[in-house]
Amino acid sequence: WNVYDEPVLKRDNSKYVGQSEKEVLAEIFLQHAIDGALPVTPWYSAAQSLSREFAELQSLLNPAILGRVFQMIDSDHDGILNEDEFVNGLYELLHPTTKQGMTLAARIAKANLVQVSNEFSHVKTVAILGAGVAGLQTARQLQEIGIACTIFEKEEEVGGVWRKNYADFGLQVPKELFEFPDFPYPENFKCEDFPTGSEVQDYIVMYSKTFGLRDKVRFKTFVTEVKPLGSQQRGWQVEFHSTEQGDRTKKSETFDFLVIATGMYGWPPHVPLARGSQKFQGQILHSCTFTDRTQAAGKKVVIVGGGKSAIDNAVSAAKEGVSSTLVCRSWHWPVPRLLLNAVPFKYGTYSRFGHWMLQPYYAEGPVARWFHGTCAPVKWIWWRVVELMFRGQFQIPSNMVPQDGIDTDLFSGGQILNYEFRDMLQDGKIKALSGAIDKFTETGVILTDGTELPADLVIYGTGFAKNYDIFDKVIQEKLAIRKDGLYLYRNIIPPNVPDVAFIGSEVSTFNNILTHAVQAKWLSKLLKGEMKIPAPGAMDKVIEHERAWKRSWMPPMSSRACIWQLHMMKYHDNLLTDMKEARFRKMPNCFGEILMPYTAADYRSLFTSSRSQ
C-alpha cells in the first residue's frame, strides 16, 4: 500500500445519503462515543469524521479551533459531550444563530478551502503580490495568455529590492547573467559590466514600461490578508489598504488565483540583538536601512554578519568611518570575478560541467549515479584545488578560512567579490574578527570571547526573516512550513492549498531573474491547460525526496527549502521537462553544452511572441 497513491475522498461522496444534518451528526457521535458519552480523546477522532463529511468544518483538524469548538458545545462544562450537546452544538456551528456561534463559524470559515484540483480553466483573474522582477515577469507571461492581472505593490515604484537597498549595492555578476530572457539590455542602455543597483533599477523600470505592465500595478498598496472564498468556491479575497498618508480605508477584491511574488528578501529584517542594546548610546541599523555610507562618517562602526551585504557594508563604512570592524561567527568562501585573474567565474559556476562536479541530484539515473560515485575522489580533489586557488587570490588568513568545503558552503553563503574587501583588510582599514556579540555597553559591544569594541554605529547584515502572516494560521499549517523553510512542488505549488503559486519568493539560484522567468512561463502553461501537475499525494512524494536530499548534505539554515544555487541547471531542467521543452539549450553543440556557461539568451526562444519580436 502506497500512502502517496491513496485516493482523495471527495466530500460529495457521502455515505450518509438521504439523511438530515442532525441525523448525520448523531451517527458520527455514536461511531465515536464510549458508553453514550464523548470525552476529549475520542473527540479528536470524531473531528476527523466531521471534517470529512462537512466542508464547513474542515478546520476542526486545527488543535486550537478544535478546543474552542469543544468548549462552546460542552454546555455543562463537564469535559464530556453527550449526544444532545454534540448534535445541537455542531448544528449551531453549521447554522449559527447566537453571537458565539456566529463568531466561531466566521473564524472557521477564514481557513476553509475547496478541494485541491489540477484543472485551472476557471482562472480569468490573478492577484500578484509584489512588483519586483518575479511579479513583473509573471504578469508579462499571464497577459500573453489573456489572463487579467493586478499587481499589488506597497512602494511607489517597481523593482523590489533593487528600488532601494544598502549603500553602494549592485550586481555581483556581470549583466549578461542578470537580464530578462525576453528583454536583453538595449544597446543604448549605458551601464557598467557589473551594474550598480540604480542601473539595475533603471533596467527593470524600462522592462515594465516596454511591456505595458505599469498599468497593472497598484502602487502604495499594502496587502493585509488573503482569504480563501470558502469551501464551495475557488479563489481568494485580497484585503488591502493604501499606504498614502491619512488613507487607511480597508478594501477587498476577489480573484480566481493568487501569486506570491514578494521575493526572497521580504520583511521583517532579521536583527538578532544581543542583551543590553537599550543602554547603547550609538545607533543600531539593519543593512537595508544603511542606505548612504555617509551615515558612517566620523564613526566607529561594527558590522555583524558574514554574507555579501555585511561585507559590502564593511567596505562602505571603511570609506567614511573612523574604523570598520566585521564580526562573523562563520566565514564563507569568496568567489573571484576572474578565476586565476584570467577566466570569468561563470565558466565554472554556470556550466553543466560545473554542475556535474556538485553533490549529485537525488533523481539522477543509474549511469549518472555510477559516474558520480566512481569520480567522487576526483571531484573531492577538484574542490580542494579550487579552495587553494581562492585562498591565494583573496589571500585569506588562516583564521578566516571557512569550516565547510566550498562545494557545500556555496549553498549557504556564496558571494562573488572583487578585491576591495581583501585590500582594505590588508591595509588595516577593515578589521575582521571571528565571534559574536555577547552584550552591548553604553559605548560599544563586548564579544563572546571578552573582546571589547568601541562603537558609535552597529550594522546588522544578517538577512531577513520569512513571514507568512497574510495567510490564516490554519492555512499556514497546511502550507507545512518547516524550520528549514517552505517546501513546495517545483518551489512553486503548495500541494494542499489550492489556487496559489509562489513565484520567486521560495527559490534561490545564481541567476534569480532567469529562474523567475522560467517559473512564470511554467505557471502560464499550467493555467492555460498545456500541462498538468500531479495529485497532491504525488507532489508530496516529490517534495519528501527533495527535502531528504537537501537535508543529507546542505548546511542547516532557515532557507534550505528554497536553495538551489549552483544546482539551478537541474532545477531549470525540471521545469522544462514539465513543459515538454528541450533541456539542452545549446545542442547540437556538445562542447558548448558541457563547458559554456548558460545565460538568459539560451532560454530566449521560450519567450518569443509577436510583441517581443
ZASE-496852 format. One record per residue: x negated, y negated, z of N, C-alpha, C in turn; residue in one letter. Coordinates in steps of 0.2 Angstrom, whole numbers, plus 5000, padded with zeros to 4 digits. Example, Ala and Ser with C-alpha at 12.3 -4.5 7.8 and 13.67 -1.06 7.14 Angstrom:
2
493450285039493850225039493450165039a/493650115035493250055036493650005039s/
END
This chain:
613
499650065000500050005000499649945000w/499749904995499349834994499749784997n/499449745002499849695005499949635000v/499449624995499449574991500049584985y/500249644984500749664979501449664983d/501449654989502149654992502649614989e/503249634987503649594983503949534988p/504049474985504349424989505149434990v/505349434996506049444996506449384995l/506849384990507249324988507849314993k/507949254995508449235000509149244998r/509249244991509949264988510149334988d/509649374990509749454990509949474997n/510449445000510649455007510949525008s/510749555013511049625015511749615018k/511949555020512549535023513049505019y/513149535013513649515008514349515011v/514649465010515349455012515549445019g/514949435023515049415030515049345031q/515349315036515349245038514649235041s/514449175042513849155045513849175052e/514349165056514449195063514349265063k/514649305058514549375059513849395057e/513549365053512849375051512349365057v/512549305061512149285067512249345072l/512849365073513049415078512649485076a/512649505070512249565068511549555070e/511249495068510549485069510349495077i/510849465081510749465088510749535090f/511249575088511249645090510649695088l/510349675082509749705080509149705085q/509149645088508549625092508649625099h/509349625101509449625109509349685112a/509149675119509049735123509549735129i/509949785129510549785134510949725133d/511149705127511649645126511349575128g/510649575129510349505130509749505126a/509549445125508949425121508449385125l/507949415128507449375131506949345126p/506449315129505949275125505649315120v/505349375122504949415117505349435111t/505849465112506249485106506549425102p/506549365105506749305101506249295096w/505649305096505149295091505349335085y/505449405086505649445080506349425077s/506849405082507449385079507349325074a/506849275076506749215072506449235065a/506149295065505849315058506449335054q/506949365057507549385053507949325051s/508049275056508449215054508049175049l/507449175049507049135044507149165037s/507249235036507349265030508049255027r/508449255032509249255030509449185029e/509249135032509449065032508849025030f/508948995023508348955021508348895025a/508848875028508848805033508448825039e/508348885041507948905047507248925046l/506948915040506348945039505748925043q/505848865046505348835050505348865057s/505848905059505848945065505148975066l/504848995061504149035062503648985065l/503748925066503348875069503448885077n/502948895081503048905088503348855092p/503148785090503448735093504148725092a/504348735086505048725084505448785087i/505148845087505448905090505648885097l/505148855101505348845108505848795109g/505848745105506348695105507048715104r/507148765099507748795097508048835103v/507548875106507748925111507948875117f/507648825118507848785124508548755123q/508648735116509348705115509948755116m/509848815113510348865113510448905120i/509948895124509948935130510348885135d/511048885134511448835138511448845145s/511348905148511248905155510548905158d/510048895154509348885155509148945160h/509349005158509049065162508449105159d/508249075153507749105149507949175146g/508549185145508849245142509449225138i/509549245131510049225127510649285127l/511249265128511749315127512049305120n/512549345118512749345111513049275110e/513449245114513849185113513349125112d/512849125116512349075116511949075109e/511749135107511449145101511849125095f/512449155095512849135089513049065088v/513349045094513648975094513048925093n/512548935097511948885097511648885090g/511548935086511248935080511748905075l/512348925076512848895071512848815072y/512848795078512748725079512148695075e/511648735075511048705071511148705064l/511548755061511648755054512148705052l/512648695057513148645055513248595061h/512748545062512648515069513248465069p/513548455076514048405077513848365083t/513348395087513048355093512448315091t/512248265095511648225094511048275094k/511048315099510448355100510348405094q/510948435092510948475086510748445080g/510948385079510848345073510048325073m/509848305079509048285079508648345077t/508848405080508348465079508448485072l/509048485069509148505062508748465058a/508748395059508348355055507648365055a/507448385061506748395062506548465058r/506948515058506848575055506848565047i/507248515045507348505038506748475035a/506348435039505748405036505248455033k/505248515036504748565034505048625029a/505748615028506048675024505748665016n/505548725014505348725007505748775003l/505748754996506048804992505548864991v/505848914988505348974987504848954981q/504248974982503648964978503848994971v/503748954966503848984959503248964954s/503149004949502548984944502848964938n/503448934938503848904932503948834934e/503748794929503748714930504148674925f/504648704922504948674916505348614919s/505548614926505948564929505548494930h/504848494929504448444931504448384925v/504748334927504848274922504448214925k/504448214932504148154935503648184940t/503048144941502548164946502248104949v/502248114956501848064960501148084961a/500748034960499948044961499747994966i/499448024971499147984977498447974976l/498247914974497547894973497447874966g/497147814965496947794958496147794957a/495847844960495147854958495047894952g/494447914950494347954944494848014943v/494948044949495448104949496148084947a/496448034950497048014949497147984942g/496747944940496747914933496747974928l/496248024928496248074923496848114924q/497148134929497748174930498348134926t/498448074928498948034924498848034917a/498248024915498048024907498248094904r/498148144907498248214904499048224904q/499348204910500048214910500448174906l/500248114905500648064900500548094893q/500048134891499948164885500448214883e/500748244889501248294888501948274889i/502048204890502648174891502948174898g/502548184903502748184910502648114913i/503148084916503148014918502748014925a/502247974926501847974932501847914935c/501847914942501747854946501147864951t/500747814950500147824955500147774960i/500147804966500147754972499447744975f/499247684975498547664977498647604982e/498247614988498347574994497947514993k/497447514988496947454987497247414981e/496947354980497147314974496847324968e/496447384967496147394961495947474961e/495947494954495747574953495047584955v/494847644956494147664957493947704963g/494347704968494247744974493647714977g/493147764979492547754982492147704978v/492247694972491747654968492047584968w/492647574970492847504971492447464976r/492247494981491847464986491547514991k/490947504992490547554996489947525000n/489547565003489047535006488547495002y/488047465005487647415002487147454997a/487047424991486647454986486747524984d/487447544984487647614982487647614975f/487547674972487547684965487547754963g/487547774957487447844955486747874956l/486747934959486147974960485948014954q/486348014949486248044942486248004937v/485948014931486047974925486747974922p/486847914919487547904917487847964912k/487447994909487748054904488048104909e/487848114915488048164919488648134924l/488848074922489448044926489848004921f/490248044917490648004912491248044910e/491748004909492448044907492348074900f/492548144900492348184894492748154888p/493348114889493748084883493548014882d/493047984886492847914886492147904887f/491647924883490947914884490847834885p/490347814888490147744889490047714882y/490447664881490447624875489747594873p/489547594867488947574865488747494868e/489247454868489147384870489247384878n/489347434881489347434889488647434891f/488447384894487747374897487647394904k/487247444905487147474912486447504912c/486247514919485647554920485747624918e/485147664917485147734916485447774922d/485347744928485647764934486047704936f/486747704934487147644935487247624943p/487247564944487447534951488247554952t/488447544958489147554960489547504956g/489347444955489847394952489847414945s/489347444942489347454935489847514934e/489747564938490247624938490947604938v/491047554943491747524944492047494938q/491547454934491747424928491947474923d/491647524923491747584918492447614919y/492547624926493247654927493747614926i/493747544927494247494926494347494918v/493847494914493847504907494247564904m/494147614908494547684906495247674907y/495447644913496147634915496447584910s/496147534908496447484903496447524896k/495947554894495947584887496547634886t/496747674891497247724890497947704894f/497947634895498647604897498847634904g/498347654908498547684915498747634920l/498547574920498647524925499347514926r/499747514921500447504922500847564926d/500447614927500747674931500547664938k/500147614940499847614946500247564951v/500447584956500747534961500247514966r/499847464965499347434969499647414976f/499147414981499347394988499947424990k/499947494989500547534992500247594996t/500447595002500247645007500747695008f/500547765006501047815007500947845014v/501547845018501547865025501747935026t/502147965021502348035022502648055016e/502548125015502848155009503248215012v/503848225010504348275012504648315007k/504648375008505048425003505748405002p/506148414997506848394996507248444999l/506948495002507448545006507348615003g/507748655006507648725004508048744998s/508448704995508848714989508648674983q/508148634984508048584979507248574978q/507048584972506248574971506148494971r/505548484973505248414973505048384979g/504848324979504648284985504848214986w/504948194992505148124993504548094996q/504348044993503748004994503947934998v/503747935004503947875008503247825008e/503347765007502847715007503047645009f/502547605010502647535011502147495008h/502247425006501747385004501247365009s/500547355007500047335011499947255011t/500447225007500447155007500647125014e/500347065016500447035022501147025023q/501447045029502147025030502647065027g/502447115023502947155019502847235021d/503147255026503047325029503747365028r/504147345023504847375022504647445020t/504947495023504847565021505347585015k/505047615010505447635004505247705003k/505647734998505547804997505847814989s/505447864986505747894979505547964979e/505947994975505948074974505548084967t/505148144967504848164961504848234961f/504748264955504848334954504148374956d/503648334956502948364958502548314961f/502048344965501648294969500848314968l/500448264967499748274966499348234971v/498948264975498548234980497848224976i/497748164975497048144972496748094976a/496648104982496348054987495648054987t/495348104984494648114984494348154990g/493748164990493348204995493248155001m/493148094999492948045005493548005006y/493948035010494547995012494547955018g/494947965023494947925029495247975035w/495047965041494547905043493847925043p/493447875043492647885044492547935050p/492047975049491848015055491247985059h/491447955065490947925069490847955075v/490348005076490348045082489948005088p/490247955091489947905096489747945102l/489147925104488847955110489147915116a/489047945122489347915128488947845129r/489347805132489047735134489147685128g/489447705123489447655117489847585119s/490247595124490647525126490147475129q/489647495132489147445135488647425130k/488647455124488147425119488347355117f/487847315117487947245116487847225108q/487647275105487547265097488147285094g/488047295087488647315083488547385080q/489147425080489147495078489547495071i/489247515066489647525060489647595057l/490047605053490047665048489747645042h/489447685038489147665032489547635027s/490247655027490747625022490847555024c/490747525030490847455032490147425032t/489547455030488947425029488847405022f/489247355020489347335013488847285010t/488447255014488047205012487347215017d/486847225013486247235018486047175022r/486247115020486147055024486447065031t/486847115032487147125039486647155044q/486047175041485447195045484947145046a/485047085043484547035043484347015050a/483647025051483447005058483547055064g/483847115062484047155067483647225067k/483547255073483347315074483847365073k/483747405067484347455065484147525066v/484647565069484647635069485147665065v/484947715061485447745056485447815058i/486047845059486247915061486447955055v/486148005053486348055048485748075044g/485848125039485348145035485548155028g/486148135026486448135019486248075015g/486448075009486248025004486447955007k/487047945010487247875012486747855018s/486647895022486147875028485447855025a/485247895021484547875018484547805014i/485147795010485247735007485247675012d/485647685017485747635022485047625025n/484647675027484047655030483547615025a/483547625019483147595014483447515014v/484147505013484347445013484247405019s/484347435025484147405032483447385032a/482947425029482247405030482047345026a/482447335021482347275016482547205020k/482947215025483247145028483047145035e/483047205038483047205046482247205048g/482247195055481647195058481347265058v/481747315059481547385059482147425057s/481947485054482447535052482247605054s/482647635058482447705061483047755059t/482847805056483347855054483347915059l/483847935062483947985067484348045064v/484048105063484448155060484348225064c/484848255064484748325068484448375063r/484648375057484348425052484248395046s/483648405043483448365036483648405030w/483748375025483948405019483448395013h/483448445009482948445003483148384998w/482648344997482748294992482648324985p/482948304980482848324973482648264969v/482048264966481748214962482148204955p/482148144953482448124947482048164941r/481448164942481048204937480648254940l/480748314938480348374941479648364938l/479148374943478448364942478348294938l/478748244940478748174937478748184929n/479048234926479048234919479648264916a/479948314919480548344917481248324920v/481748294917482348274921482648334925p/482848314931483048374935483648404932f/484048374928484648404925484548474922k/483948484919483748554916483748604921y/483548594927483548644932484248654936g/484648594936485248604940485948604936t/485848584930486548584926486548634920y/486048684920486048734915486248804918s/486348844913486548914915485948944918r/485348934916484848964919484748944927f/484848884928484848854935485348894939g/485948894936486548934940486349004941h/486049034936485949104937485449124943w/485049074944484549084950484849074957m/485449064957485849054964486049114966l/486349114972486749174975487249194970q/487249254968487749274963488449264965p/488949254961489649244962489949314963y/490449314968490749374970491049414965y/491249384959491649414954491249434948a/490549434949490149454943490249524942e/490149544935490249614933489649654936g/489649724935489149764937488449754934p/488449734928487749724924487449664927v/487849614928487549544931487349564938a/487749604942487549614949486949654949r/486849704945486249734944485649694943w/485649644938485149604936484949554942f/485549534946485349484952485049524957h/485249584958484849624963484149644962g/484049664955483349684953482949624953t/483149564951482749504951482749464957c/483049484963483049454969482349424971a/481849464971481149444973480949384969p/481049394962480849334958481249274959v/481849284961482249214962481949184969k/481849234974481549204980480949164979w/480449194975479849164974479949094970i/480449094965480549034961480748984966w/481248994971481448934975480848914980w/480448964982479948944986479448894983r/479348914976478848864972479248804971v/479848794970480248734969480148694976v/480148724982480148694988479448664989e/478848694987478248674987478148614982l/478448614976478448564971478748494974m/479348504977479748444980479348424986f/479048464990478648444996478048394994r/477748414988477248374985477448314982g/477948314979478248254975478448204981q/478848224986479048174991478548174997f/478048214997477548205002477948215009q/478348265009478748275015478248305021i/478248265027477948285033478248345036p/477848385039478048445042478648445047s/478648385050479248385055479948365051n/479848355045480448335041480648395036m/480248445036480448505031481148535034v/481548545029482248575031482148645033p/482648665038482648735040482848785035q/483348765031483648805026483248805020d/483248865016482948855010483348815005g/482948785000483348734995483948774992i/483848834990484448864987485048874991d/484948864997485548865002485748795004t/485248755005485348685008485648635002d/485548654996485848614991486648614991l/486948664995487648664995487848635002f/487448605006487648565011487448495012s/486948475008486648415008486248395002g/486448414997486048404991486048324989g/485448294988485348224987484748214982q/484948174977484448164971484148094973i/483548084974483248024976482648004972l/482547934972481947904969481447904975n/480847874974480347874979480347814983y/480947774983480947714988480947734995e/481347784997481347805004480647835006f/480347875002479647905003479147855004r/479147805000478647755000478747705006d/479347695008479447655014479247685020m/479347755020479247795026478447795027l/478047805021477347805022477047735024q/477447685022477147615023477347595030d/477747635034478047615041478547575041g/478847555035479447515035480147555038k/480047615037480647655040480247715044i/480647725050480347775054480947835054k/480747895054481147945054481047995060a/481548005064481548045070482048105070l/481848165072482248225072482548225079s/483248225079483648225085484248195085g/484548175090485248145090485348095096a/485748055096485848005101486248035107i/485948035113486248065119486648005122d/486447945122486847895125486647825123k/487147775123486947705122486747675128f/486347625128486247575133486447505131t/486347455135486547385133486147365127e/485547385126485047355121484847405116t/485147465116484947515111485247585113g/484847635111485047705112484547755114v/484647805118484247855120484347925117i/483847955114483948015111483948075115l/484148135113484248195117483548215120t/482948195117482348215120482048155124d/482448105126482248055130481947995127g/481847995120481547935117482047875117t/481847815119482247765119482147715113e/482647695109482547655104482947585105l/482647535104482947465104483347465098p/483947435099484447425093484847365093a/484947325088485447275088486047305083d/485947355079486447375074486347455074l/486847495075486847565074487347585068v/487147615063487547635057487547705057i/488247735057488347805056488447825049y/487947855046488047885039488247955039g/488847965043489048035045489648065041t/489848035035490348055031491048035034g/491548075031492248065033492548125035f/493148115039493548175041494148185037a/494348245036494948255032495548245036k/496048215033496748205036497248225031n/497748265034498248295030498948275033y/498948215037499548195041500048175037d/500048165030500548145026501048205026i/500848265027501248325027501448335034f/502048365035502348385041501848435044d/501848435051501448485054501548555052k/502248575051502348645049502148655042v/502148605038501848615031501148625031i/500848585036500048595036499848665038q/500348695043500148765044500248815038e/500748795034500748835028500248825023k/499948765023499348755019498748795021l/498748815028498248865031497548825031a/497548775034496948735035496448765040i/495848785038495348815042494848765045r/494448795049493848745052493448725046k/493348775041492848755036493248725030d/493848705031494148665025494848705023g/495048675018495748695015495548735008l/495648805009495548845003496148854999y/496048834993496648834988496448884982l/497048904978496848944972496548894967y/496048914965495648864960495448794963r/495448794969495348724973495948674971n/496448704969497048654966497648674969i/497948734969498548754971498648794978i/499048764983499148804989499648854987p/499548924989499948974987500648974990p/500748944996501348945000501648885001n/501448834997501848764997501948744990v/502648744988502748734981502748664978p/502548664972502648594968502148544971d/501548564972501048514974500348544972v/499948494970499248514967498748464970a/498148484972497648444974497148434968f/497048374966496548364960496048324963i/495348344963494848304965494748294972g/495248314976495148304984494948364988s/494948424984494748484988494248524984e/493748484980493248514976492648464976v/492048494976491448454976490948494972s/490748464966490248484962489648434961t/489148454957488648404955488848354949f/489548364947489748324941490548314943n/490648284948491348274950491848244945n/491648194941492048164937492248214931i/491848254929491948304924492448364927l/492248384933492648434936493348414937t/493448344939494148324940494548324933h/494148304928494448304921494748374919a/494248424920494448494919495048514923v/495048504929495648514934496248484931q/496248424929496848384926497048414920a/496648444916496848474910497148544912k/496848574916497148644919497848634921w/497948574925498648564928499148544923l/498948504918499348484912499648554908s/499148594907499348664904499848704908k/499748704915500148734919500848704919l/500948644920501548604920501948614913l/501548614908501848614901502048694899k/501848734903502048804902501648844898g/501048824896500548854892500148904896e/500148904902499848954906500248974913m/500149024916500449044922499949054928k/500149034934499749054940500049124943i/499649154946499849224949500349204954p/500649264957501149264963500749244969a/501049214974500749194980500249244983p/500449314983500049364986499449374982g/499449364975498849374971498449314972a/498649254973498249194974497949204981m/498249224986497949234992497349284992d/497449334988496949384987496249354984k/496349314979495849274976495449224981v/495949194985495649144990495249184995i/495449244997495149285003494449305000e/494449324994493749344991493349284991h/493549234989493149174988492949144995e/493349145000493249125007492649175010r/492749235009492249285012491549275008a/491549265002490949254998490549185001w/490949135002490649075004490349075011k/490749115015490549115022489949165023r/489849205018489249255019488649225018s/488549165015487949135013487949055014w/488449025013488448945013488348925020m/488048875022488048845029488648825031p/488848845038489448825041489548745041p/490148725038490248655038491048645037m/491248585039491948575038492248575031s/491748565026491948555019491848615015s/491648675018491348735014491948755009r/492548745011493048775006493048745000a/492848674999492848644993492148644989c/491648664993490948664990490848714984i/490648684978490448724973489748704971w/489648634971488948604969488648644963q/488048674964487748704958488148764955l/488548784958489048844956489548814951h/489548744950490048714946490148744939m/489648774936489648814930490148864930m/490148904936490548964937491348934938k/491348884942492048854943492348834937y/491948794933492248774926492448834922h/492048884922492148944918492848974920d/492948974927493649004929494148964927n/494148894927494748854924494848864917l/494248874913494348884906494548944904l/494448994908494649064907495449064908t/495649034913496349024914496748994908d/496448944905496748904900496648934893m/496248994893496049034887495648994882k/495248954885494748914881494048944882e/493648924877492948954877492548934883a/492248974886491748964892491148934890r/490848964885490148954882490248894877f/490148834879490248774875489748754870r/489148784871488548774867488448824861k/488848884862488748934857488948914850m/488548934844488148994844487348984846p/487248924849486548904851486348944857n/486149004857485949044863485449004867c/484948974864484448944868484748884872f/485148844868485448784872485948814877g/486348864876486748894881486448904887e/485848934887485548954893485148904896i/484748864893484248824895484448744895l/484948724891485048654891485548634896m/485548574899486048554904486748544901p/487248564904487948544902488148474905y/488448444900488748374902489448364899t/489748314900490448304898490548304891a/490048294887490048294880490248374878a/489948424881490148484880490848504880d/491248474884491948484885492448434882y/492148394878492548344874493048364870r/492948424867493448454862494048474866s/494048484872494648504876495148444877l/494848384876495248324877495448284871f/495348314865495448274859496248264858t/496348204856497048184855497048134849s/497648124847497648074841497448004844s/497647994850497447924853496747914854r/496347974857495647964859495247964852s/495548004847495147994841495247934838q/
END
